[in-house]
Amino acid sequence: MIYDDVDDIPRNWESWPLKYFKPPEIACRGTGEIFVNLDALTKLDNLRSLINKPMQINSAYRSQYHNTRIGGAPFSAHSKRGGASAFDIALGDHDKSVLIEVARRCGFTGFGVNYKTFLHVDCGRRRSW
């Protein structure tokens, strides 16, 4: 499901399927466009539940325009073409190894671990970098 802007989503978020993340947190940071990949978002919500403390999402869905503008991979898992199944989670006071372990249990299969300030997780092919 794709919306041109986060403001196009009905304001009655009682019907929103996620407990921990609201539409503005997963909308494209560059355009406001939002793509709802319910499978990936449910995994993210489950991860947050199991971690049992707040998580900041630096990047979720990226429109093609924004993904290109910031130098993202052409078939980025953050974009619709890549499945819109990726999230960059700010580490803050989270233990990266614990986040990875719990994210695996939630069904995430791709991990960008070589970043100091965030962890990339996605539902693509099994890999880490």
N, CA, C and O atoms as CSV, one atom per row, in Angstrom:
chain,resi,resn,atom,element,x,y,z
A,1,MET,N,N,0.849,-1.158,0.000
A,1,MET,CA,C,0.000,0.000,0.000
A,1,MET,C,C,0.901,1.229,0.000
A,1,MET,O,O,1.822,1.328,0.811
A,2,ILE,N,N,0.640,2.158,-0.901
A,2,ILE,CA,C,1.469,3.358,-0.985
A,2,ILE,C,C,0.582,4.596,-0.870
A,2,ILE,O,O,-0.510,4.657,-1.435
A,3,TYR,N,N,1.075,5.562,-0.137
A,3,TYR,CA,C,0.408,6.848,0.006
A,3,TYR,C,C,1.363,7.909,-0.504
A,3,TYR,O,O,2.572,7.817,-0.294
A,4,ASP,N,N,0.821,8.918,-1.176
A,4,ASP,CA,C,1.669,9.990,-1.692
A,4,ASP,C,C,2.293,10.797,-0.571
A,4,ASP,O,O,3.371,11.367,-0.737
A,5,ASP,N,N,1.637,10.847,0.545
A,5,ASP,CA,C,2.142,11.627,1.669
A,5,ASP,C,C,1.589,11.031,2.950
A,5,ASP,O,O,0.488,10.481,2.966
A,6,VAL,N,N,2.344,11.140,4.001
A,6,VAL,CA,C,1.901,10.618,5.290
A,6,VAL,C,C,0.590,11.263,5.715
A,6,VAL,O,O,-0.188,10.647,6.444
A,7,ASP,N,N,0.329,12.495,5.274
A,7,ASP,CA,C,-0.922,13.173,5.616
A,7,ASP,C,C,-2.139,12.550,4.927
A,7,ASP,O,O,-3.275,12.841,5.303
A,8,ASP,N,N,-1.912,11.683,3.909
A,8,ASP,CA,C,-3.019,11.026,3.220
A,8,ASP,C,C,-3.557,9.823,3.987
A,8,ASP,O,O,-4.637,9.322,3.674
A,9,ILE,N,N,-2.819,9.358,4.983
A,9,ILE,CA,C,-3.262,8.222,5.786
A,9,ILE,C,C,-4.363,8.715,6.714
A,9,ILE,O,O,-4.224,9.769,7.333
A,10,PRO,N,N,-5.456,7.962,6.816
A,10,PRO,CA,C,-6.532,8.395,7.717
A,10,PRO,C,C,-5.998,8.672,9.123
A,10,PRO,O,O,-5.195,7.906,9.655
A,11,ARG,N,N,-6.444,9.754,9.704
A,11,ARG,CA,C,-5.972,10.180,11.018
A,11,ARG,C,C,-6.405,9.244,12.145
A,11,ARG,O,O,-5.867,9.311,13.250
A,12,ASN,N,N,-7.366,8.379,11.870
A,12,ASN,CA,C,-7.805,7.436,12.883
A,12,ASN,C,C,-6.770,6.308,12.963
A,12,ASN,O,O,-6.932,5.253,12.351
A,13,TRP,N,N,-5.724,6.553,13.718
A,13,TRP,CA,C,-4.649,5.569,13.811
A,13,TRP,C,C,-5.020,4.380,14.675
A,13,TRP,O,O,-4.201,3.485,14.883
A,14,GLU,N,N,-6.270,4.358,15.191
A,14,GLU,CA,C,-6.727,3.181,15.929
A,14,GLU,C,C,-6.732,1.970,15.017
A,14,GLU,O,O,-6.566,0.840,15.478
A,15,SER,N,N,-6.921,2.201,13.720
A,15,SER,CA,C,-6.918,1.086,12.774
A,15,SER,C,C,-5.509,0.783,12.253
A,15,SER,O,O,-5.314,-0.188,11.522
A,16,TRP,N,N,-4.535,1.605,12.626
A,16,TRP,CA,C,-3.150,1.382,12.213
A,16,TRP,C,C,-2.677,0.079,12.857
A,16,TRP,O,O,-2.867,-0.101,14.060
A,17,PRO,N,N,-2.072,-0.829,12.100
A,17,PRO,CA,C,-1.768,-2.167,12.634
A,17,PRO,C,C,-0.562,-2.260,13.571
A,17,PRO,O,O,-0.337,-3.311,14.169
A,18,LEU,N,N,0.206,-1.201,13.709
A,18,LEU,CA,C,1.407,-1.276,14.535
A,18,LEU,C,C,1.191,-0.633,15.898
A,18,LEU,O,O,0.475,0.361,16.025
A,19,LYS,N,N,1.811,-1.204,16.897
A,19,LYS,CA,C,1.697,-0.666,18.248
A,19,LYS,C,C,2.721,0.432,18.512
A,19,LYS,O,O,2.404,1.435,19.151
A,20,TYR,N,N,3.953,0.247,18.023
A,20,TYR,CA,C,5.050,1.118,18.427
A,20,TYR,C,C,5.453,2.182,17.406
A,20,TYR,O,O,6.071,3.178,17.783
A,21,PHE,N,N,5.131,2.006,16.157
A,21,PHE,CA,C,5.592,2.938,15.127
A,21,PHE,C,C,4.408,3.514,14.369
A,21,PHE,O,O,3.554,2.778,13.874
A,22,LYS,N,N,4.368,4.823,14.286
A,22,LYS,CA,C,3.291,5.531,13.605
A,22,LYS,C,C,3.753,5.946,12.205
A,22,LYS,O,O,4.956,5.992,11.948
A,23,PRO,N,N,2.824,6.246,11.301
A,23,PRO,CA,C,3.172,6.569,9.914
A,23,PRO,C,C,4.287,7.606,9.741
A,23,PRO,O,O,5.162,7.389,8.903
A,24,PRO,N,N,4.307,8.712,10.480
A,24,PRO,CA,C,5.396,9.677,10.245
A,24,PRO,C,C,6.794,9.099,10.497
A,24,PRO,O,O,7.771,9.585,9.927
A,25,GLU,N,N,6.899,8.075,11.340
A,25,GLU,CA,C,8.205,7.492,11.647
A,25,GLU,C,C,8.732,6.612,10.527
A,25,GLU,O,O,9.935,6.364,10.444
A,26,ILE,N,N,7.839,6.138,9.666
A,26,ILE,CA,C,8.274,5.238,8.597
A,26,ILE,C,C,8.140,5.855,7.208
A,26,ILE,O,O,8.457,5.209,6.209
A,27,ALA,N,N,7.677,7.088,7.141
A,27,ALA,CA,C,7.538,7.786,5.854
A,27,ALA,C,C,8.907,8.192,5.326
A,27,ALA,O,O,9.864,8.324,6.089
A,28,CYS,N,N,8.989,8.387,4.022
A,28,CYS,CA,C,10.217,8.860,3.387
A,28,CYS,C,C,10.601,10.217,3.967
A,28,CYS,O,O,9.775,11.128,4.028
A,29,ARG,N,N,11.841,10.346,4.389
A,29,ARG,CA,C,12.320,11.594,4.993
A,29,ARG,C,C,12.449,12.715,3.954
A,29,ARG,O,O,12.455,13.895,4.306
A,30,GLY,N,N,12.552,12.344,2.692
A,30,GLY,CA,C,12.745,13.356,1.657
A,30,GLY,C,C,11.468,13.854,1.018
A,30,GLY,O,O,11.380,15.022,0.639
A,31,THR,N,N,10.461,12.975,0.889
A,31,THR,CA,C,9.243,13.355,0.164
A,31,THR,C,C,7.965,13.238,0.983
A,31,THR,O,O,6.936,13.793,0.596
A,32,GLY,N,N,8.008,12.535,2.091
A,32,GLY,CA,C,6.800,12.304,2.877
A,32,GLY,C,C,5.981,11.131,2.385
A,32,GLY,O,O,5.032,10.712,3.047
A,33,GLU,N,N,6.345,10.588,1.204
A,33,GLU,CA,C,5.650,9.428,0.662
A,33,GLU,C,C,5.812,8.260,1.629
A,33,GLU,O,O,6.822,8.157,2.324
A,34,ILE,N,N,4.822,7.392,1.670
A,34,ILE,CA,C,4.898,6.243,2.566
A,34,ILE,C,C,4.435,4.992,1.835
A,34,ILE,O,O,3.420,5.002,1.139
A,35,PHE,N,N,5.187,3.926,2.002
A,35,PHE,CA,C,4.852,2.619,1.439
A,35,PHE,C,C,4.721,1.664,2.606
A,35,PHE,O,O,5.643,1.521,3.410
A,36,VAL,N,N,3.577,1.012,2.698
A,36,VAL,CA,C,3.327,0.123,3.827
A,36,VAL,C,C,3.584,-1.320,3.392
A,36,VAL,O,O,2.794,-1.908,2.653
A,37,ASN,N,N,4.704,-1.882,3.862
A,37,ASN,CA,C,5.014,-3.295,3.691
A,37,ASN,C,C,4.696,-3.923,5.044
A,37,ASN,O,O,5.527,-3.912,5.953
A,38,LEU,N,N,3.490,-4.469,5.170
A,38,LEU,CA,C,2.997,-4.912,6.466
A,38,LEU,C,C,3.870,-6.004,7.080
A,38,LEU,O,O,4.064,-6.013,8.295
A,39,ASP,N,N,4.395,-6.913,6.283
A,39,ASP,CA,C,5.254,-7.978,6.801
A,39,ASP,C,C,6.499,-7.391,7.476
A,39,ASP,O,O,6.828,-7.750,8.606
A,40,ALA,N,N,7.180,-6.494,6.778
A,40,ALA,CA,C,8.401,-5.891,7.332
A,40,ALA,C,C,8.077,-5.027,8.547
A,40,ALA,O,O,8.806,-5.059,9.538
A,41,LEU,N,N,7.006,-4.264,8.482
A,41,LEU,CA,C,6.643,-3.396,9.595
A,41,LEU,C,C,6.234,-4.197,10.834
A,41,LEU,O,O,6.506,-3.782,11.960
A,42,THR,N,N,5.587,-5.330,10.628
A,42,THR,CA,C,5.222,-6.195,11.755
A,42,THR,C,C,6.478,-6.745,12.416
A,42,THR,O,O,6.539,-6.840,13.642
A,43,LYS,N,N,7.473,-7.106,11.625
A,43,LYS,CA,C,8.748,-7.567,12.186
A,43,LYS,C,C,9.406,-6.464,13.002
A,43,LYS,O,O,9.952,-6.721,14.075
A,44,LEU,N,N,9.354,-5.237,12.496
A,44,LEU,CA,C,9.929,-4.104,13.221
A,44,LEU,C,C,9.194,-3.884,14.544
A,44,LEU,O,O,9.825,-3.658,15.577
A,45,ASP,N,N,7.870,-3.951,14.512
A,45,ASP,CA,C,7.079,-3.779,15.725
A,45,ASP,C,C,7.393,-4.885,16.741
A,45,ASP,O,O,7.498,-4.623,17.939
A,46,ASN,N,N,7.542,-6.120,16.252
A,46,ASN,CA,C,7.897,-7.233,17.138
A,46,ASN,C,C,9.276,-7.025,17.748
A,46,ASN,O,O,9.481,-7.310,18.928
A,47,LEU,N,N,10.221,-6.533,16.954
A,47,LEU,CA,C,11.561,-6.247,17.457
A,47,LEU,C,C,11.479,-5.233,18.596
A,47,LEU,O,O,12.081,-5.425,19.653
A,48,ARG,N,N,10.740,-4.169,18.377
A,48,ARG,CA,C,10.596,-3.150,19.421
A,48,ARG,C,C,9.974,-3.732,20.691
A,48,ARG,O,O,10.392,-3.395,21.799
A,49,SER,N,N,8.986,-4.596,20.535
A,49,SER,CA,C,8.333,-5.229,21.674
A,49,SER,C,C,9.316,-6.081,22.474
A,49,SER,O,O,9.345,-6.017,23.703
A,50,LEU,N,N,10.115,-6.871,21.775
A,50,LEU,CA,C,11.065,-7.755,22.449
A,50,LEU,C,C,12.226,-6.996,23.090
A,50,LEU,O,O,12.719,-7.387,24.148
A,51,ILE,N,N,12.659,-5.917,22.453
A,51,ILE,CA,C,13.740,-5.100,23.015
A,51,ILE,C,C,13.241,-4.392,24.280
A,51,ILE,O,O,13.999,-4.174,25.225
A,52,ASN,N,N,11.969,-4.044,24.278
A,52,ASN,CA,C,11.303,-3.430,25.429
A,52,ASN,C,C,11.884,-2.076,25.834
A,52,ASN,O,O,11.925,-1.731,27.015
A,53,LYS,N,N,12.326,-1.325,24.845
A,53,LYS,CA,C,12.672,0.080,25.076
A,53,LYS,C,C,12.592,0.812,23.745
A,53,LYS,O,O,12.710,0.189,22.690
A,54,PRO,N,N,12.394,2.123,23.781
A,54,PRO,CA,C,12.185,2.884,22.546
A,54,PRO,C,C,13.316,2.701,21.527
A,54,PRO,O,O,14.481,2.520,21.880
A,55,MET,N,N,12.925,2.756,20.261
A,55,MET,CA,C,13.874,2.689,19.154
A,55,MET,C,C,13.588,3.853,18.224
A,55,MET,O,O,12.431,4.148,17.925
A,56,GLN,N,N,14.639,4.512,17.768
A,56,GLN,CA,C,14.491,5.589,16.790
A,56,GLN,C,C,14.838,5.038,15.414
A,56,GLN,O,O,15.892,4.430,15.227
A,57,ILE,N,N,13.955,5.253,14.465
A,57,ILE,CA,C,14.184,4.823,13.090
A,57,ILE,C,C,14.733,6.012,12.309
A,57,ILE,O,O,14.047,7.019,12.135
A,58,ASN,N,N,15.975,5.889,11.838
A,58,ASN,CA,C,16.600,6.955,11.051
A,58,ASN,C,C,16.091,6.963,9.615
A,58,ASN,O,O,15.935,8.020,9.005
A,59,SER,N,N,15.835,5.769,9.084
A,59,SER,CA,C,15.398,5.658,7.705
A,59,SER,C,C,14.570,4.389,7.567
A,59,SER,O,O,14.977,3.316,8.012
A,60,ALA,N,N,13.407,4.525,6.946
A,60,ALA,CA,C,12.565,3.365,6.659
A,60,ALA,C,C,12.341,3.369,5.143
A,60,ALA,O,O,13.278,3.152,4.374
A,61,TYR,N,N,11.105,3.615,4.718
A,61,TYR,CA,C,10.841,3.690,3.282
A,61,TYR,C,C,11.519,4.922,2.692
A,61,TYR,O,O,11.546,5.988,3.307
A,62,ARG,N,N,12.066,4.756,1.483
A,62,ARG,CA,C,12.614,5.887,0.725
A,62,ARG,C,C,11.987,5.882,-0.669
A,62,ARG,O,O,12.004,4.859,-1.353
A,63,SER,N,N,11.444,7.002,-1.084
A,63,SER,CA,C,10.947,7.113,-2.453
A,63,SER,C,C,12.136,6.958,-3.402
A,63,SER,O,O,13.284,7.152,-3.002
A,64,GLN,N,N,11.862,6.614,-4.639
A,64,GLN,CA,C,12.942,6.487,-5.625
A,64,GLN,C,C,13.708,7.799,-5.741
A,64,GLN,O,O,14.937,7.809,-5.812
A,65,TYR,N,N,12.977,8.892,-5.761
A,65,TYR,CA,C,13.610,10.204,-5.871
A,65,TYR,C,C,14.591,10.429,-4.712
A,65,TYR,O,O,15.753,10.770,-4.931
A,66,HIS,N,N,14.113,10.236,-3.488
A,66,HIS,CA,C,14.955,10.476,-2.313
A,66,HIS,C,C,16.115,9.488,-2.250
A,66,HIS,O,O,17.238,9.867,-1.918
A,67,ASN,N,N,15.850,8.242,-2.562
A,67,ASN,CA,C,16.906,7.226,-2.530
A,67,ASN,C,C,18.034,7.583,-3.500
A,67,ASN,O,O,19.211,7.453,-3.165
A,68,THR,N,N,17.673,8.027,-4.687
A,68,THR,CA,C,18.674,8.447,-5.674
A,68,THR,C,C,19.414,9.692,-5.193
A,68,THR,O,O,20.634,9.794,-5.325
A,69,ARG,N,N,18.671,10.619,-4.643
A,69,ARG,CA,C,19.250,11.886,-4.180
A,69,ARG,C,C,20.298,11.691,-3.088
A,69,ARG,O,O,21.285,12.425,-3.044
A,70,ILE,N,N,20.095,10.706,-2.202
A,70,ILE,CA,C,21.057,10.500,-1.123
A,70,ILE,C,C,22.120,9.459,-1.470
A,70,ILE,O,O,22.958,9.123,-0.633
A,71,GLY,N,N,22.086,8.946,-2.708
A,71,GLY,CA,C,23.103,7.989,-3.140
A,71,GLY,C,C,22.832,6.561,-2.728
A,71,GLY,O,O,23.758,5.755,-2.635
A,72,GLY,N,N,21.559,6.231,-2.475
A,72,GLY,CA,C,21.193,4.860,-2.113
A,72,GLY,C,C,21.352,3.914,-3.296
A,72,GLY,O,O,21.357,4.342,-4.450
A,73,ALA,N,N,21.481,2.634,-3.001
A,73,ALA,CA,C,21.596,1.612,-4.051
A,73,ALA,C,C,20.338,1.630,-4.921
A,73,ALA,O,O,19.238,1.835,-4.407
A,74,PRO,N,N,20.486,1.417,-6.236
A,74,PRO,CA,C,19.319,1.467,-7.138
A,74,PRO,C,C,18.183,0.527,-6.730
A,74,PRO,O,O,17.012,0.861,-6.913
A,75,PHE,N,N,18.510,-0.628,-6.189
A,75,PHE,CA,C,17.484,-1.570,-5.748
A,75,PHE,C,C,17.527,-1.721,-4.231
A,75,PHE,O,O,17.401,-2.825,-3.702
A,76,SER,N,N,17.705,-0.602,-3.545
A,76,SER,CA,C,17.774,-0.579,-2.087
A,76,SER,C,C,16.551,-1.241,-1.465
A,76,SER,O,O,15.430,-1.074,-1.946
A,77,ALA,N,N,16.775,-1.987,-0.402
A,77,ALA,CA,C,15.656,-2.583,0.334
A,77,ALA,C,C,14.802,-1.506,0.996
A,77,ALA,O,O,13.700,-1.795,1.462
A,78,HIS,N,N,15.291,-0.279,1.043
A,78,HIS,CA,C,14.507,0.830,1.584
A,78,HIS,C,C,13.466,1.324,0.585
A,78,HIS,O,O,12.506,1.987,0.978
A,79,SER,N,N,13.638,1.014,-0.701
A,79,SER,CA,C,12.751,1.557,-1.727
A,79,SER,C,C,11.722,0.532,-2.176
A,79,SER,O,O,11.864,-0.664,-1.921
A,80,LYS,N,N,10.690,1.015,-2.844
A,80,LYS,CA,C,9.635,0.137,-3.343
A,80,LYS,C,C,10.199,-0.921,-4.292
A,80,LYS,O,O,9.782,-2.078,-4.261
A,81,ARG,N,N,11.137,-0.518,-5.121
A,81,ARG,CA,C,11.741,-1.468,-6.063
A,81,ARG,C,C,12.469,-2.591,-5.330
A,81,ARG,O,O,12.573,-3.707,-5.837
A,82,GLY,N,N,12.975,-2.286,-4.125
A,82,GLY,CA,C,13.684,-3.291,-3.337
A,82,GLY,C,C,12.799,-3.979,-2.311
A,82,GLY,O,O,13.283,-4.805,-1.538
A,83,GLY,N,N,11.529,-3.658,-2.291
A,83,GLY,CA,C,10.597,-4.308,-1.386
A,83,GLY,C,C,10.166,-3.472,-0.193
A,83,GLY,O,O,9.292,-3.887,0.567
A,84,ALA,N,N,10.766,-2.302,-0.018
A,84,ALA,CA,C,10.444,-1.417,1.116
A,84,ALA,C,C,10.443,-2.191,2.423
A,84,ALA,O,O,9.498,-2.124,3.210
A,85,SER,N,N,11.535,-2.931,2.633
A,85,SER,CA,C,11.597,-3.814,3.797
A,85,SER,C,C,12.837,-3.576,4.647
A,85,SER,O,O,13.345,-4.506,5.273
A,86,ALA,N,N,13.333,-2.336,4.677
A,86,ALA,CA,C,14.559,-2.041,5.412
A,86,ALA,C,C,14.363,-0.890,6.383
A,86,ALA,O,O,13.554,0.012,6.168
A,87,PHE,N,N,15.133,-0.956,7.457
A,87,PHE,CA,C,15.075,0.067,8.490
A,87,PHE,C,C,16.476,0.317,9.023
A,87,PHE,O,O,17.237,-0.623,9.254
A,88,ASP,N,N,16.812,1.573,9.215
A,88,ASP,CA,C,18.057,1.941,9.882
A,88,ASP,C,C,17.674,2.381,11.292
A,88,ASP,O,O,16.973,3.375,11.479
A,89,ILE,N,N,18.148,1.623,12.275
A,89,ILE,CA,C,17.789,1.841,13.674
A,89,ILE,C,C,18.939,2.541,14.378
A,89,ILE,O,O,20.064,2.041,14.391
A,90,ALA,N,N,18.659,3.699,14.963
A,90,ALA,CA,C,19.679,4.427,15.719
A,90,ALA,C,C,20.115,3.570,16.904
A,90,ALA,O,O,19.283,3.015,17.621
A,91,LEU,N,N,21.425,3.471,17.100
A,91,LEU,CA,C,21.916,2.650,18.200
A,91,LEU,C,C,21.675,3.293,19.556
A,91,LEU,O,O,21.271,2.607,20.495
A,92,GLY,N,N,21.913,4.592,19.681
A,92,GLY,CA,C,21.707,5.241,20.971
A,92,GLY,C,C,22.336,4.414,22.074
A,92,GLY,O,O,23.540,4.160,22.054
A,93,ASP,N,N,21.532,3.994,23.031
A,93,ASP,CA,C,22.059,3.164,24.117
A,93,ASP,C,C,21.756,1.678,23.924
A,93,ASP,O,O,21.852,0.894,24.867
A,94,HIS,N,N,21.388,1.294,22.696
A,94,HIS,CA,C,21.145,-0.118,22.399
A,94,HIS,C,C,22.461,-0.851,22.181
A,94,HIS,O,O,23.416,-0.280,21.654
A,95,ASP,N,N,22.510,-2.103,22.583
A,95,ASP,CA,C,23.644,-2.979,22.314
A,95,ASP,C,C,23.427,-3.581,20.922
A,95,ASP,O,O,22.447,-4.289,20.693
A,96,LYS,N,N,24.339,-3.295,20.005
A,96,LYS,CA,C,24.179,-3.735,18.614
A,96,LYS,C,C,24.032,-5.254,18.512
A,96,LYS,O,O,23.199,-5.739,17.746
A,97,SER,N,N,24.824,-6.008,19.269
A,97,SER,CA,C,24.758,-7.469,19.177
A,97,SER,C,C,23.400,-7.995,19.662
A,97,SER,O,O,22.884,-8.969,19.113
A,98,VAL,N,N,22.827,-7.365,20.677
A,98,VAL,CA,C,21.505,-7.766,21.154
A,98,VAL,C,C,20.455,-7.433,20.092
A,98,VAL,O,O,19.580,-8.253,19.812
A,99,LEU,N,N,20.534,-6.242,19.500
A,99,LEU,CA,C,19.590,-5.873,18.432
A,99,LEU,C,C,19.647,-6.874,17.284
A,99,LEU,O,O,18.608,-7.285,16.767
A,100,ILE,N,N,20.845,-7.264,16.885
A,100,ILE,CA,C,20.994,-8.222,15.779
A,100,ILE,C,C,20.367,-9.562,16.142
A,100,ILE,O,O,19.615,-10.136,15.355
A,101,GLU,N,N,20.674,-10.052,17.321
A,101,GLU,CA,C,20.142,-11.345,17.757
A,101,GLU,C,C,18.616,-11.338,17.770
A,101,GLU,O,O,17.985,-12.267,17.266
A,102,VAL,N,N,18.030,-10.304,18.337
A,102,VAL,CA,C,16.569,-10.222,18.425
A,102,VAL,C,C,15.965,-9.992,17.034
A,102,VAL,O,O,14.917,-10.556,16.717
A,103,ALA,N,N,16.610,-9.177,16.213
A,103,ALA,CA,C,16.117,-8.937,14.845
A,103,ALA,C,C,16.095,-10.233,14.040
A,103,ALA,O,O,15.167,-10.459,13.263
A,104,ARG,N,N,17.091,-11.075,14.212
A,104,ARG,CA,C,17.092,-12.389,13.533
A,104,ARG,C,C,15.894,-13.214,13.972
A,104,ARG,O,O,15.224,-13.831,13.144
A,105,ARG,N,N,15.621,-13.226,15.276
A,105,ARG,CA,C,14.471,-13.976,15.793
A,105,ARG,C,C,13.160,-13.441,15.228
A,105,ARG,O,O,12.195,-14.191,15.081
A,106,CYS,N,N,13.121,-12.160,14.912
A,106,CYS,CA,C,11.908,-11.546,14.365
A,106,CYS,C,C,11.761,-11.789,12.866
A,106,CYS,O,O,10.712,-11.491,12.294
A,107,GLY,N,N,12.787,-12.320,12.229
A,107,GLY,CA,C,12.694,-12.650,10.806
A,107,GLY,C,C,13.502,-11.771,9.879
A,107,GLY,O,O,13.444,-11.958,8.664
A,108,PHE,N,N,14.257,-10.815,10.408
A,108,PHE,CA,C,15.121,-10.011,9.548
A,108,PHE,C,C,16.298,-10.870,9.090
A,108,PHE,O,O,16.789,-11.718,9.835
A,109,THR,N,N,16.740,-10.640,7.859
A,109,THR,CA,C,17.766,-11.496,7.262
A,109,THR,C,C,18.976,-10.733,6.728
A,109,THR,O,O,20.025,-11.333,6.493
A,110,GLY,N,N,18.850,-9.435,6.535
A,110,GLY,CA,C,19.960,-8.613,6.065
A,110,GLY,C,C,20.383,-7.650,7.156
A,110,GLY,O,O,19.549,-7.025,7.811
A,111,PHE,N,N,21.712,-7.536,7.346
A,111,PHE,CA,C,22.226,-6.696,8.435
A,111,PHE,C,C,23.411,-5.879,7.971
A,111,PHE,O,O,24.411,-6.425,7.503
A,112,GLY,N,N,23.294,-4.565,8.102
A,112,GLY,CA,C,24.422,-3.665,7.869
A,112,GLY,C,C,24.991,-3.331,9.234
A,112,GLY,O,O,24.422,-2.533,9.979
A,113,VAL,N,N,26.124,-3.949,9.557
A,113,VAL,CA,C,26.650,-3.866,10.921
A,113,VAL,C,C,27.859,-2.954,11.048
A,113,VAL,O,O,28.293,-2.662,12.163
A,114,ASN,N,N,28.410,-2.500,9.937
A,114,ASN,CA,C,29.646,-1.718,9.976
A,114,ASN,C,C,29.407,-0.223,10.121
A,114,ASN,O,O,30.179,0.588,9.609
A,115,TYR,N,N,28.359,0.132,10.806
A,115,TYR,CA,C,28.045,1.532,11.037
A,115,TYR,C,C,28.147,1.800,12.530
A,115,TYR,O,O,27.753,0.959,13.338
A,116,LYS,N,N,28.668,2.956,12.901
A,116,LYS,CA,C,28.864,3.263,14.326
A,116,LYS,C,C,27.609,3.784,15.008
A,116,LYS,O,O,27.440,3.595,16.212
A,117,THR,N,N,26.729,4.434,14.261
A,117,THR,CA,C,25.594,5.090,14.896
A,117,THR,C,C,24.250,4.408,14.647
A,117,THR,O,O,23.254,4.762,15.278
A,118,PHE,N,N,24.211,3.440,13.738
A,118,PHE,CA,C,22.942,2.769,13.455
A,118,PHE,C,C,23.167,1.339,12.992
A,118,PHE,O,O,24.274,0.956,12.613
A,119,LEU,N,N,22.095,0.560,13.030
A,119,LEU,CA,C,22.075,-0.803,12.514
A,119,LEU,C,C,21.050,-0.846,11.394
A,119,LEU,O,O,19.906,-0.427,11.572
A,120,HIS,N,N,21.462,-1.353,10.242
A,120,HIS,CA,C,20.544,-1.562,9.124
A,120,HIS,C,C,19.999,-2.984,9.238
A,120,HIS,O,O,20.767,-3.933,9.399
A,121,VAL,N,N,18.678,-3.135,9.156
A,121,VAL,CA,C,18.053,-4.456,9.095
A,121,VAL,C,C,17.100,-4.471,7.911
A,121,VAL,O,O,16.469,-3.464,7.591
A,122,ASP,N,N,17.004,-5.641,7.258
A,122,ASP,CA,C,16.036,-5.766,6.166
A,122,ASP,C,C,15.574,-7.202,6.015
A,122,ASP,O,O,16.078,-8.107,6.681
A,123,CYS,N,N,14.612,-7.394,5.134
A,123,CYS,CA,C,14.006,-8.718,4.902
A,123,CYS,C,C,14.466,-9.310,3.574
A,123,CYS,O,O,13.795,-10.181,3.019
A,124,GLY,N,N,15.592,-8.851,3.066
A,124,GLY,CA,C,16.122,-9.359,1.803
A,124,GLY,C,C,16.872,-10.671,1.976
A,124,GLY,O,O,16.645,-11.416,2.929
A,125,ARG,N,N,17.761,-10.933,1.042
A,125,ARG,CA,C,18.537,-12.182,1.120
A,125,ARG,C,C,19.446,-12.153,2.343
A,125,ARG,O,O,19.808,-11.088,2.842
A,126,ARG,N,N,19.810,-13.352,2.819
A,126,ARG,CA,C,20.684,-13.447,4.001
A,126,ARG,C,C,22.070,-12.911,3.678
A,126,ARG,O,O,22.752,-13.393,2.773
A,127,ARG,N,N,22.472,-11.885,4.455
A,127,ARG,CA,C,23.789,-11.297,4.262
A,127,ARG,C,C,24.050,-10.314,5.368
A,127,ARG,O,O,23.136,-9.886,6.073
A,128,SER,N,N,25.306,-9.961,5.514
A,128,SER,CA,C,25.679,-8.872,6.414
A,128,SER,C,C,26.906,-8.195,5.847
A,128,SER,O,O,27.694,-8.821,5.139
A,129,TRP,N,N,27.071,-6.945,6.148
A,129,TRP,CA,C,28.208,-6.172,5.679
A,129,TRP,C,C,28.591,-5.151,6.720
A,129,TRP,O,O,29.537,-4.389,6.518
